[in-house]
Amino acid sequence: MLSHRRADFPEGFLFGTATSAYQIEGHAEGGAGRTQWDDFAATPGNVVHGENGARACDHFKRWPQDLDLIAQAGIDVYRFSLSWARIMPEGIGPANPEGLDFYDRLVDGMLERGLKPAATLYHWELPSPLLDRGGWRNRDIARWFADYTYTAMARLGDRIWSAAPINEPWCVGWLSHFMGLHAPGLRDIRATARAMHHVCLAHGEAIAAMRSHGMDNLGAVFNFEYAQPADESPEAQAAARRYDGIYNRWFRSGIFKGEYPEDVLEGLGPHMPEHWQDDFATITAPLDWCGLNYYTRKLIAPDPGAPWPHYTEGAGDLPKTQVGWEIYPEGLHHFLADTAANYTGDLPLYVTENGMAWPDVPGVPDDARIAYIDAHLGAVKLAIAEGVPVKGYYIWSLMDNYEWAHGYGPRFGLVHVDYDSLQRTPKASYEALKAALRTNP
């Protein structure tokens, strides 16, 4: 069982769980358009077994059952995403009525069950026709994204509790365009610089589109990894700082400070689009909250013989999850405190994703996941005790799902999914959370 309970947190503190559209819905249903992940998975070597999200967890048809599972656990917030390609199959132009109708029913279903709908406009399922036009490398994507946001929220915005434009901008910009590990699978520093800036610009344009509908409680969701120097040498310290700049500071600095870190511009600056500095008035649109996704730390060593950014990732000696991520809850405390102290001040903070992959077997308690959640809740409690304005904690994920380039192997869910029968089976971690969220200690 969890040692931390709802009663241990301030009144009004919110507990949630999270999913994303492409990972659970079944993208082959409902008139959705082709996405860059369909293309990426169809290319040999990119995704384990070439698996894609065509069927996924069949949430498109099974959503009432899934919402019931959330409500029955006593969870307050459901953080879900809208699929750009489901709402606008071509990325621009006419909306797909069946797609909008689906999200209409989904949001109403949350409200009927007393759940707060927390929407994300983009969780990586870029429509393929927009990738054909350059995708995130093309400055026009900010306008395309704003138009999509405007269309989606014209239909849904009056019932959305909170909204954020883009999930984990580091993954959209760096992981996908520099490391090539996510769609579209590029390894190109010029494409990376443009993507990392255009993500910020699109964020700002989408915030403006939602404000035009009178929406509030709008935020941004960043992902973080704690960068630990591999040794005490000055070179390792500098390499870890550079990693931290790319991963943890670039997007927070752009959105909250209207500037990018100088140590990252040393590498990306020559490749940035023209007049990028003029976009900060849009990028820094005021927000109502900030979300933090956190899972792990990385040991960083210098690699002076390689091109910029001159570092390499090493394997640490901490316990690891199913996907090899080290378990380091101290990192979550660090980023909560650092974000409030250096970027957001009194703005409410939410842990919008935290969880672990583990090779679960139905009927066998997932004690490792329970311990992981408990340790990270302890980090949240410590930050709150120090005065950090943390207002909620959301677990990734409600159920096992399509884990991108890893395919259907890693299991992050509180609920087990049999990918043959699609049967849902709550795990021990689900029951532990359910018990912890009862009002009485």
N, C-alpha and C positions, 0 to 999 in steps of 0.2 A: 504494500500500500504506500501511498504518498505520505510523507511526513508533513508536508505543507497543505493547508486547507484554505478554503475561501475565507474563513473567519480570520485568518492570519494576515490578510491584506486589507488595505484601506477600503472603507465603504465606497461602493461604486466602481471598484476595480473590476475590469472585464476579462473574462476568459473566453478564448475563441479557438477555432480550428480553421484550417485553410486547405484549399485545393486550387487547381487551375483547369481551365476549360479543355485544352487539348489533351491533358493527362487523364481525364476521367470521362468526358462526355460521349465519345464515339463520333469522330469527326465525319465519318461517312454518312451520317444521318442528317436529315433536316435541311438539305440544300446548302450546306456549308461549302465554301470554295476551297481550292487547293492551297496549301500552306508551304512555307519553306521547309517545315519539318517533314512533310510528305516527300519532298524532293531529296532532302538530306538523308532520310532513312532509306530511300530507294537507291542510294549510291553505295556500293559495296565497301565495307570497312568502317562506315561512319557510326552505325548503331548496332549493338549486339543483336545478332540474328536478323538484322534488317527490319526490326519491329517498328511499328508506327502506331499512331493514335486512331486508326480507322474505327476500331471497336472499343478499345480502352476498357472502361468499367461500365459502359452502357448507361451512364448517368443521364443521358438524353431522355431515356424512357423510364429509368428507375429513380429519378430525382425525389419523388415523394417518400420512398423508403429511406433514402439517404438523409433527407431533412429530418425525418422522424428520429433517426439515430443521433443526430446532433442535438435535437431538442430533448430527447430522453436522457442524455448525459448531463443535462443541466447547463450546457454551454450557452453563452450569451451572444456571441458574435460568430457569424459565418463569413469568412473572407474567401470570396470566390472571384473568378475572372470571367470577363466577356471575351468571346473569340471575335476578333476583327473580321476574319474570313467567314465566320458564320453570319455576321450581321451585314457585311459588305463583301460578297464573294470575289469581286474584282478589286477590292481595296478602296475603290472610289466609285461614285455613281450610285445607282439605285440600291436601296437596302433590300435584304431578303426578309419578307414578311414572316416566314416560318421561324427564322432566327430570332427576330424581335419578339415574336409570340412566345417562344420558348423562355426567354429571359423574363418576360412579363409574368408568366406562370411561376417561374422559379422565385422571383422576388416576392410575389404575392404569397407563395407557399412559405417563405421565411417569416413574413410578417404574421401569417396565420398561426405560426408555431411560436411566436414571441421571440424570434431571432432577429438580431440587428444585421441587415445586409451591408457588408463591407466590400465594395466592388473595386476590382483592378481592371483597367481598360486594356492592358497589353501584358500578356504573359507568354510572349515569344512566338506566337503563331502568325507571323507576317504573311499576308496573302501573296502567293507566288507571282501574280501579275505585277505587284509592286517591287518584288525582288528583281524581276526582269528590267525594271526601270532604275535599278541601282540600290533599292532598299534604303537602309540607314546611311548609305554613302551619299545619297541625294538630298540636298537641302529641302527639296519639295516635300519630303516625308513629314516635315513638321506641319505643313498645311493639310496634307492628306489625313494625318492623324487627328488634327483638330476637327476636320469635317466629320470623320468617323465618330469622334467623341461627342460632337454636337448632336449627331443623329441618334446615337445610342441613348444619351441622357435626355433628349427630347421625349423619349418614350419612358424612361425608367427613373430619371433624376428626382422626381417628386417623392419617391419611396426609398431612395438609397440613404442609409445612415452615414456612411463614409465612403470616400472614393479616392483612389490614387491613380495617376496615369500609367506608370510603367513599373513593372516588377523587376527589381535587381538590374539596374542599368549597367553595372559592370559586366554582367553576363551578356547583355545585348551588344555592348561595345567591344570589350576586350576578349572575353572568352570565345566569342563568335567570329571576330574579325582579325585578332592577333594570334590567338592560340589555335583557332580552327576546330575547337572541340564541340561547338554547338553550331546549328544552322545560322548562316549559310556556309560555314566551314572555311572561311578565308584565313590566310596567314599573310597579312599585308598591312604594313604600318601606316601607309597613307589612308587606306580604307578605315583603319582603326581610329585614327585621329578624327576623321570626319564623323564616323559613327558615334564616338564618345561625345562629340559636341552636339550633333543633331539630336541625340537622345535628350539632352538637356533642353534644347530648343523646343522639341516636340512636347516635352513635359510642360514647359511654360505656356505653350499655345493651347494645350488641352485644359490646363487650369483656367485660362481665360474663357474657353468654350463652356466649361461647366459653370463658371461664375455668371456667364450670360444667361443661364437658365435659373439663376437665383440660388444655386447650390452652395452649401457650406460644409464644414467638416471635411475639407480636402487636404490631402497630404502627399508625401513622397515616401517610397519604400526603397531602402538601400540594403545591400548585402555587405557583410563584413567578414574578414578573416584576420585573426590576430597574427601579426608578423613577428616571429621570434627570431633574433639573430642566431645562426647556427653555432657561433662561438663569440668570444668577447673581443675579437679583433675589430679595429676601426672599419675595416673593409666589410665585415659582416654586418656591423651596425648600419653602415651606409646602405648596403643592399636591402636590409629589412626596411629601412626608412623609405627607400624607393618603392618597394613592393607595397608598403602601406599607403604611399601617395597614389599609386595607380588604383589600388583596390578600394581603399577606405576613405581617402580624402578628396579625390577628384570631383566626384559628384556632389558630395556635401558642400564642398567649397564653391562649386559653380552655382548651386541652387540657393544656398544660404548666404554666401559672401560676395557673389558676383565676380569671382576670380578662380583661376585654376592654379594648383600648386606649381611653384617654379621648378621643383625638382622633377616633375613629370613633363612640364613644357620643354625641359632640356632635350627630351627625346621626341615628343609629339609636336612641338612648336613648328618645326620646318614643314610639317605635313598638314597643318590646320587649314581649314577653308579661309578664303579671303574675308576680311572684316569680321572675324568671329567675335572680336571684343564688343562689337555693337549690339550683340544679341542678349547681353546680360539683363537689360531692362525687362525683357520678356521672360528670361529664365528665372529671375528672382521674384516672380509673382508671390505675394505673401501666402503662406500656408497656415493651416490650423493644427497640424500635428506632423510628427515624423515617425516613420516606421523603420524598425531594424530587424533584418533577417540575419541570424547568427547560428553557426554550426560548429566551427572548428578553428584550430590554429595551424600555421605552417612554419616550419623551420626554413630560414632563408640564408643561403650562402652566396658569397660573391663568385662571379664567373667573368673575370676581366677579359678573357680571351674571346668571349661571345659578343655579338652586337648588343647595343642598348636593348633592354635595361640592365644588362650585366649581372644577372643573378640566376640562381637555380634553386629549386625546391628540394629539400631533403626529407627523409623519413624520420619522424620523431619517435620517442620511446613511450609515449602515453598509450593507454588503451584506445582501441580504434573501433569504429563502426563497420558495418558490412561493406561500405564503399571505401574504407581505409582512412576515414577522417578521424583525426585525434579528438578525444573528448576533453575539452578544456573550458569548463564553465566560467572560469575567471575572466576569460575573454569577453563574455557577455557583460559582466559588470563593468569592465574597462570601457567598452563602447557606449554603454548607457551614460556613464559618468562623463566621458570625453565629449559625446555629442551635446549634452546639456551645457557643459562648461565652455565649449569652444564654438558651437554652431547655433544652438536653438534656444538657449536660455530657459525661460519658463514654459516653452511650448510643450504640450503633452507628447510623451513618447509612448510608443507601443512596440512590444516585441511581436512583429507581424509574422515571423516564422521561427520556429525552433523545434528540433526533433531529430530522430536518428533512424537510419536504416539498420535492420537486423534480420537475419534469416529465420523468420518466425515459422513455426509449425502449429497448425490449429490444435488447440487443446493443451499446448505447452505454454506456461506463463512467460510473457516477455519481460522478465525481470530487469533485463539490461535497459530497456526503454523506460521502465518506471524509474529506475535509478537515474537515468539521464535527465528526465523531466524534473525529478525532485532536486537534483543538483543545480539545474538552471533556474528553477523557481527560487532556490536559495540565493543565487546571484541577483535576481530581481529584487528580492526582499532586502538584501544588503544595500542596493542602490537606492531604494525607497527610503530606507532608514537614514541614508546620508543626504536626503533632500532632493534626489533626482525625481522629476515629475513623471514617473512611469505609471501609465493608466491602464495597461492591459497586457496580456500574454496569450499568444495564439500558437497552437501546436500544429506543426506540419507532420503528418497530414491526417485528414479524417480517415482515409482508407488507402490501402496499397494501390499503386497506379503506375502509369507509364513514366519511367524515370529517365526520359530523354535519351541520351546516348547509351545509357546502361540498359535500355529496354525494360522488360518487365521483371528483371531479377531482383533489384533492391526493394525491400519492403519497409516503407516509412509509416504505414498506417496504424491508427488506433483500432481500425477494423480490418480484418483479413479479407482479401478478395480471392476467391478461386477463379482463375482466369478462364477455366473451361466452362464451369456452370454459372459463373458470376455471382455465386452465393456470397453474401456478406456475413462475417462472423466476428462479433466484438472480441477483442483481445483482453487479456488481463489489465493492460494499461488503460483501456477504455473504462473498465469497471473501476479501476483505481481512481481515475479522474472523476468519474461519476460520483464516487463516494466522497472525494475531496471537495466537490462543489456543493454538497449539501450545506445549507445555511448554518446549521448548528455544528459547533466543533466536536 
